[in-house]
């Protein structure tokens, strides 16, 4: 765990973890997760075989998700893995230079979701597993042979704005509260 916040570092240490103080230049709003991850790995005596990166802003994980994602990583012999939910029930559009385009289906020839030509997932930001050399070579947590650990759609919500916290609290209470008691 890395942070620049003293309270978070002290709490982390009080529960038996070994926190890493993140320098100010890697702690701002514009700082990338990759730069913080490289810094954290550099603080260790040697590179770990793999890194498991759990983003705090994507907290809707079931109790066995991390263990199952690690199993998927091993079984697929991946270099990196992300958690994501299927977009089967969503018609996704993109705006390219002011022009909207359908991305995961042909809007001119609508088909049932079962007959779409591309399976689509949303990267939910909850779980990333990767080999340190992938991060160092690509300056990206994803690279090499990429695998996915499939999550449920309700797990794909992130906390980036105050209203997101309210939605995630509702989803947590509905799907996960009984798991942590």
C-alpha angles and dihedrals in degrees: 000000000000130000142146091220115101095207092053092046092049093048091048090052092046091060093051103264126127106236123199120218108232116215119243093249089062096043106065129106090260095048115113124234087230092062091050091047093051090048091051093049090048089057092060122089090240137000114275118234090245138002124222110203118192115185114217090214090064102054103153098107126143115231093256099040097098093047091047092047090053089051091050090049091053096041094051093043088229129174091210139007137192131191117238146160126233117256094207094129096045129084102211123207131188132201111227113183093330094314121108118224131182108240110187099031141022106256090198091059106033114198133178114274089250090062099047115128096227131048107219134199134184114228099234098195094228104110131020124173121183145152113255092234089060089056093046095046097044103024082230133101090227125064145106112038104000122203131185130222104208117226132181120270094248088060093062097078117110133198109240100128133033092257089055089062091056092050093047091049090054092048091046092052092048100044110018115022094092090053094064100045 
